[in-house]
Amino acid sequence: MYNFKSTIMKKIMVPIDFSIHSENALRTAANIAKEQQAEILVVHMLEISESYFNDSESFTQERLAFYLKLTEKKIKEFLDKNYLEGIVITTIIKHHMVFTDLNNIASIEDADLIVMGSHGAKGLKELFVGSNTEKVVRSSEIPVLVTKGLPLTIDNLVTAVFACDFSKEDIIPYQKAKNIMKIFDCKLELLYVNTSGEKFKTTEQQQKLFTEFLLEAEKNTDLLNEIKTVADHTIENGILNYTSTNNVNLIIMATHGRKGLQHFIDGSISEDIVNHTNSPVLTIKI
C-alpha cells in the first residue's frame, strides 16, 4: 500500500485498452518510471462474452487460450515503443474483470500509482454509467493520475493545485500530494473555493480555517498568505476556472470513494472534475 512518507515510486500501474487515451497514459507512466527507475505494470482486461462460458469446459478452455494468445500478440505490438526502452514492464491479463478490481491488483502488486487516460463522460452516460476512469478513481486506495490529451511529462509539470475545503479529512491527502510533488520537483498551491449559501465563509472564517489546517498539516502557518481563494457558484466551476486561467499543469483532489446510492445522492467533486477538465488530475483517497 502507498506510504505517503516515501518519496520513491517503485511500481506504476497502467490499464490499457489499446486506445490513444491508454497510450497517452502509458507514455506518462514511462516519463515517471524513468525518473524514478520504477517498474510499469501493464494491465489489460480481456473482454469475453459470458455466452462462451455456457459451452463445454474443453471448448471454453480452447477459446480462452485462443483469445489469450491474440491478446498477448496485440499487447506486445502495443508495447513496442521507443519511449519504453530501459523500463521493466510486467504484463497482467485478466478476463471477466471489472475496473473496480484494479484496486485489488494494485494491492497485490504493491503498486504506488495508477495512471489512466480518459476522455471523460457527459450527459446521461455520466449520470447512469460514468466513465471507467471515474470508477477507478472511486474505488482506488492508491493515488490515480488521470491524463487528458497529450501525455504529461516531468518537464512540463511546473505548478499543481491541491483544491480542498481545508477539513481535517484533507490533511493526509494533502501531505501525500506534497510528497508526490517533491518527486516531480513541482510547486504545489493550495486552493479554496468560496461558494454562496450554507458553505459561504467570511474572510475571518476563512483565515481561521486555513490557520487550523496549516498548524495540523505543516506545524506552522508559513503558507497562510500563499493560499489561493476564489469565489464561484459551485466548487467545480471555481476549480476549473482557476486552473484554466492560472497556468496550472495538474489538479490534485481528495476523493471519498462514495459508492452506490450515497454516490448518486452526494456525488463527488473530484470525479466531476476528472470528467469535465482538460487538465491532468491526480486523485488521492481520503
C-alpha positions in Angstrom: 0.0 0.0 0.0 1.2 3.5 -0.8 3.2 5.1 2.0 2.9 8.9 1.8 6.1 9.4 3.8 8.0 7.8 0.9 9.3 9.9 -2.0 10.0 6.9 -4.2 7.7 5.2 -6.6 8.6 1.6 -7.4 5.6 0.3 -9.3 3.2 2.2 -11.6 0.1 0.5 -12.9 -1.3 1.4 -16.3 -4.6 -0.2 -17.6 -4.6 -0.3 -21.4 -7.3 -0.9 -24.0 -5.1 -0.1 -27.0 -6.8 3.3 -27.4 -4.9 6.6 -27.9 -6.0 7.5 -24.3 -4.3 4.5 -22.8 -1.2 5.1 -24.9 -1.0 8.7 -23.6 -1.3 7.2 -20.1 1.5 4.7 -20.9 3.8 7.5 -22.1 3.1 9.5 -19.0 3.9 6.5 -16.8 7.1 5.9 -18.8 8.2 9.5 -18.1 7.6 9.0 -14.4 9.2 5.5 -14.4 12.4 6.7 -16.0 12.6 9.5 -13.4 12.0 7.1 -10.5 13.6 3.9 -12.0 10.2 2.3 -11.5 8.5 -0.8 -13.0 5.4 -0.4 -15.1 2.6 -2.9 -14.6 0.5 -3.0 -17.8 -3.0 -4.4 -17.1 -5.4 -5.4 -19.8 -8.9 -6.7 -19.2 -9.8 -9.4 -21.8 -13.4 -8.9 -22.8 -15.0 -12.3 -23.3 -18.8 -12.8 -23.8 -20.5 -14.7 -20.9 -22.1 -16.8 -23.6 -18.8 -18.5 -24.2 -18.9 -19.9 -20.7 -22.1 -21.8 -21.4 -20.2 -24.1 -23.8 -18.5 -27.2 -22.7 -15.5 -26.8 -20.4 -13.0 -28.1 -23.0 -14.4 -25.8 -25.7 -14.3 -22.8 -23.3 -10.6 -23.5 -22.4 -9.7 -23.7 -26.1 -11.4 -20.3 -26.7 -9.7 -18.7 -23.7 -6.3 -20.0 -24.9 -7.0 -18.6 -28.4 -8.1 -15.1 -27.2 -5.2 -15.0 -24.7 -2.7 -15.7 -27.5 -4.2 -12.9 -29.7 -4.2 -10.5 -26.8 -0.6 -11.3 -25.9 0.4 -10.6 -29.5 -1.6 -7.3 -29.5 0.0 -6.2 -26.2 3.5 -7.0 -27.5 2.9 -4.8 -30.6 1.3 -2.1 -28.4 4.3 -2.0 -26.1 6.8 -1.9 -29.0 7.6 1.8 -28.3 11.0 3.6 -28.2 10.0 5.5 -25.1 9.7 2.2 -23.1 13.3 1.2 -23.7 15.1 0.5 -20.5 12.0 0.3 -18.4 10.9 -3.0 -16.7 7.5 -3.9 -18.0 5.2 -6.5 -16.4 2.1 -7.5 -18.3 -1.0 -8.6 -16.4 -4.0 -10.0 -18.4 -7.3 -10.6 -16.7 -10.6 -11.9 -18.1 -14.1 -11.3 -16.6 -12.7 -8.4 -14.6 -14.3 -5.0 -13.9 -12.4 -1.8 -13.5 -13.0 -1.7 -9.8 -10.9 -4.9 -9.5 -7.8 -2.8 -10.4 -7.6 -1.8 -6.7 -7.2 -5.5 -5.8 -4.4 -5.9 -8.3 -2.7 -2.7 -7.1 -2.8 -4.0 -3.6 -1.5 -7.5 -4.5 1.3 -6.0 -6.7 2.1 -3.2 -4.1 1.7 -0.5 -6.7 2.3 3.1 -5.8 0.3 4.8 -8.5 -2.3 4.1 -11.2 -2.0 6.1 -14.4 -5.1 6.2 -16.7 -6.1 8.0 -19.9 -9.6 9.4 -20.1 -11.9 11.3 -22.5 -14.5 11.8 -19.7 -18.2 11.1 -19.7 -21.0 13.6 -20.1 -24.8 13.8 -20.1 -26.9 10.7 -19.4 -23.8 8.4 -19.8 -22.1 10.2 -16.9 -25.2 10.1 -14.7 -26.1 6.4 -15.2 -22.9 4.8 -16.3 -19.9 7.0 -15.7 -16.5 6.7 -17.3 -14.3 3.7 -16.5 -11.8 6.1 -15.2 -14.3 7.5 -12.7 -15.0 4.0 -11.4 -11.3 3.5 -10.8 -11.0 6.9 -9.1 -13.9 6.0 -6.8 -12.5 2.6 -5.8 -8.7 3.0 -5.7 -6.9 3.1 -2.4 -3.8 4.4 -4.0 -3.3 7.7 -6.0 -4.7 7.8 -9.5 -3.3 10.1 -12.2 -5.7 10.8 -15.0 -4.2 12.1 -18.2 -6.2 14.1 -20.7 -5.0 14.7 -24.3 -1.2 14.9 -24.5 1.0 12.8 -22.2 2.2 14.5 -19.0 6.0 15.0 -18.7 8.1 15.9 -15.7 9.5 18.9 -17.6 6.1 20.4 -18.2 4.8 19.7 -14.7 5.6 23.1 -13.1 2.6 24.0 -11.0 0.0 21.8 -9.3 -3.0 22.9 -7.2 -4.5 21.0 -4.3 -8.1 22.0 -4.1 -9.9 21.2 -0.9 -12.3 22.6 1.8 -9.5 22.5 4.4 -11.2 20.0 6.6 -9.3 17.6 8.8 -10.0 14.8 6.3 -7.9 16.7 3.7 -4.8 16.8 5.8 -3.4 13.3 5.0 -4.3 13.6 1.2 -2.5 17.0 1.2 0.6 15.5 2.8 0.6 12.7 0.2 0.2 15.3 -2.6 3.0 17.3 -1.2 5.4 14.3 -1.1 4.4 13.2 -4.6 5.1 16.8 -5.9 8.5 16.6 -4.3 9.2 13.7 -6.6 8.4 15.8 -9.6 10.0 19.0 -8.2 6.7 20.7 -8.8 5.3 23.7 -7.0 2.1 22.9 -5.0 -0.5 25.5 -4.4 -3.5 25.3 -2.0 -6.9 26.4 -3.4 -10.1 27.2 -1.6 -13.4 27.9 -3.4 -15.9 30.0 -1.5 -19.5 29.4 -2.6 -22.7 31.1 -1.6 -25.3 29.6 0.7 -24.6 27.5 3.8 -21.0 26.9 2.9 -20.2 30.6 2.5 -17.4 31.8 4.7 -16.3 35.3 5.6 -12.7 36.4 5.3 -12.3 36.0 9.0 -13.8 32.5 9.0 -11.5 31.5 6.1 -8.4 32.7 7.9 -9.4 30.7 11.0 -10.0 27.6 8.8 -6.7 28.0 7.0 -4.7 28.6 10.1 -6.1 25.4 11.9 -5.4 23.4 8.8 -1.8 24.5 8.4 -1.0 24.1 12.0 -2.1 20.5 11.8 -0.7 19.7 8.3 2.5 21.8 8.4 3.0 22.6 12.1 3.3 26.2 11.2 1.4 28.9 9.2 4.2 29.9 6.8 1.9 29.2 3.8 -1.1 31.2 5.1 -0.6 34.2 2.8 0.0 31.9 -0.2 -3.3 30.1 -0.1 -5.4 30.9 -3.2 -9.0 31.7 -2.8 -11.7 32.2 -5.4 -15.5 32.8 -5.3 -17.8 30.9 -7.6 -21.3 29.5 -7.9 -20.0 25.9 -7.4 -16.8 24.3 -6.2 -16.3 22.6 -9.5 -16.7 25.8 -11.5 -14.3 27.6 -9.2 -11.6 24.9 -9.6 -12.0 24.7 -13.4 -12.0 28.5 -13.8 -9.0 29.0 -11.6 -6.9 26.3 -13.2 -7.7 27.4 -16.7 -6.6 31.0 -16.1 -3.5 30.4 -13.9 -1.2 28.1 -15.8 -1.9 25.1 -13.6 -0.5 21.9 -15.0 -2.1 19.4 -12.6 -5.2 19.4 -10.4 -5.0 17.4 -7.2 -8.0 16.4 -5.2 -9.0 14.1 -2.4 -11.9 11.7 -3.0 -14.2 9.9 -0.6 -14.8 7.0 -2.9 -18.5 7.0 -2.3 -20.4 4.1 -3.8 -24.0 3.1 -4.7 -26.9 5.3 -3.6 -24.6 7.5 -1.4 -22.6 8.4 -4.5 -25.8 9.1 -6.5 -27.1 11.5 -3.8 -23.9 13.2 -2.8 -21.8 12.9 -5.9 -18.1 13.5 -5.9 -16.5 16.8 -6.9 -13.2 15.0 -7.7 -15.0 12.6 -10.1 -16.8 15.5 -11.8 -13.5 17.3 -12.2 -12.0 14.2 -13.8 -14.9 14.1 -16.3 -15.0 17.8 -17.2 -11.5 19.2 -17.2 -8.9 19.0 -20.0 -6.1 19.1 -17.4 -4.4 16.1 -15.8 -6.0 15.2 -12.4 -4.4 13.3 -9.5 -6.9 11.9 -7.0 -6.0 10.7 -3.5 -8.3 8.6 -1.4 -9.3 10.1 2.0 
